Amino acid sequence: MSKDKRKKELINEEKPYKKKLIKRRKPNRSIAGDIVLYLFLLFVAFVMAFPIIYAVSSALKPLDELFKFPPRIFAQHPTLDNFSDLFVTMGKSWVTFSRYLFNTVFITAVGTIGHLLVASMGAFVLAKYEFPGNQAFFKLVTVAMMFTGYVTQIPNYLILNKLGWIDTYWSIIIPAFASPMGLFLMKQFMEGLPTSLIEAAKIDGANEWKVFSGIVMPNVKPAWMTLIIFSVQALWNNKASTYIYSEERKTLVYALQQIQSGGIARTGQGAAVLVVVMIVPIIIFVFSESQILETMASSGLKD
Amino acid sequence: MKEFFSKYVTLKKYNATVAWKKAKNRKMCYLFLLPYAVLFTMFYVFPVVASIYYSFTYYNILESPRFIGLSNYISLILEDDIFLIGVKNTFLIAIITGPLGYIMSFLFAWLINELPRWVRSVAVIVFYAPSIAGNCYVIFSVFFRGDAYGYVNAALINLGLIDTPKLWLIDPKYMLPICMLVILWMSLGTGFLSFVAGLQGVDRSQFEAGYMDGVKNRWQELWYITLPNMKPMLMFGAVMSITQAFGVCDVTMALCGYPSTDYAARTIVTHLFDYGFSRFEMGYACAIATILFLMMILCNKAIQSMLRRVGT
């Protein structure tokens, strides 16, 4: 082998990154188009992020800066005063902050666990077994995703009233178990599991429950996470003001938003409320993004 | 004819016995499905049926429902001007923000698809965050405040486009466009996630085959390869965005007030709340709910049959 050739090979080996970059570019893309599109994307990303950034920055503004004219976007002397004021205000209400927090955490936790269990049991048989009524039931669930919860709110109220659950936590928790979105995503994800896995377990003498709890559930962890996140998001943001009217059973979000509507004197605290309310779902999403995306890959609706 | 009929009955009977036997063999399946099925029927199927039933009655919770035929519907359509405003607004919002939000979801999912992995996950967070940020949209009432403190007013005055501050959220002229803007800001939701994930799953060898067959630029690639592969996700995203577009009420209530000036920002759902939970005319509210339900289902069916033709 000639020396030159070896040298060339060495160079090629030394710069694998550059080579990869060129290879990764698809051959039918124009560079000008790429630049224009990515600049556009950057601009849109800024516009999308701006209100959230603004909310965070105004929560950090001291009171005199909130009403400064001309208004500024970023706080010059950021403080956490608004947050401490918020806790002082919450502490003065006759239902304590910890009680509101407990209500929300209880509703969210119980609702999510129940939803996960009930929906994945249903999804398991819908995805992996053939039985009469299987297809029809799933069709019905997809139809239920096509209308908003507002349509059923009044009859729901009447039903919950008949059951005697109005003004209890159950009025929020139990309907949350049956959310069609969770069953849908779980079923679609479970269909991706190889059937041979289940058959092998059956030959080894496992019954349906064993298959479900020992084989299927450990293999669909991404779908768990997705269900948990969607359920937590829905329940955390649930104001529950139509079904629960006792102050001591109301949720944190409701109490916080009451503070927000306290007028101009509470502008700073209101901004702090916005941050407190939005931070929980966003943080959960940040930590579980890859699992959610893995589940959503099987979310397609076939005809 | 009679013979045909009896044959038909025998066939049906036979099918039913087969189904029954199969069902008997699969008792466990029904047991597994039972908890979900019961709750689902109780809180999703039954309420829809109940809502249709109550829509033909006069019901105020205190007295038992009294059957009054179609008169709820007749007064909704012929006498209730505010409901018609609500329908008009809901349709305007749905027609503008629904398709736009849907296209935005797909476009951004598609544009970030070719970015490196970590940039992509940051971008997903940035685009998705508004839709899960609780009631962060009330921050827009600061931007669109009616006095010179509002950012939009201040900017427009500084540019010399207007000389007095505009009452963005009180003047009926501007309410709906501002609400639409906010709804668009929040429209990259579950459908967007579905698109991002779906685009990652498109088989790469198809693109390579595409280059061989002479796909010249990214737009051709999008139409002939990417979109047909994404059909199931496109369907799912459409369902999500229609459901969202017809259910608008939080944003309009938070920004424009409840009730808004001249009912200019009233939507069907706001009207439903008004009659259901303020005036306790449950029968009337159920008629509104039924109309909304029918609108959403029909719209979904129409969009789905349209989407089946994508990429052909």
Interface residues (C-beta under 8 A of the other chain):
Chain A: K26 P27 N28 R29 S30 G33 L37 Y38 F40 L41 V44 A45 M48 A49 P51 I52 Y54 A55 S58 F67 F69 P70 P71 V118 A119 M121 G122 F124 V125 L126 Y129 E130 F131 P132 G133 N134 F137 L140 V141 T142 V143 A144 M145 M146 F147 T148 G149 Y150 V151 T152 Q153 I154 P155 N156 L158 I159 I174 P175 F177 A178 P180 M181 L183 N207 E208 F212 F230 Q233 N237 T242 V253 Q257 Q260 A271 L274 V277 M278 P281 I282 F285 V286 E289 S290 I292 L293 E294 T295 M296 A297 S299 G300 L301 K302 D303
Chain B: A19 W20 K22 A23 R26 M28 C29 Y30 F32 L33 P35 Y36 A37 L39 F40 M42 F43 Y44 V45 F46 P47 V48 A50 S51 Y54 I61 F108 L111 I112 E114 S121 A123 V124 I125 V126 F127 Y128 A129 P130 I132 A133 G134 N135 C136 Y137 V138 I139 F140 V142 F143 A148 Y149 Y151 A154 W185 L188 T190 L193 S194 V196 A197 G198 Q200 G201 F207 Y211 V215 K216 N217 R218 E221 K231 P232 M233 M235 F236 V239 M240 I242 T243 Q244 F246 G247 C249 V269 L272 G276 F277 M282 A285 C286 A289 T290 L292 F293 M296 I297 N300 Q304 R308
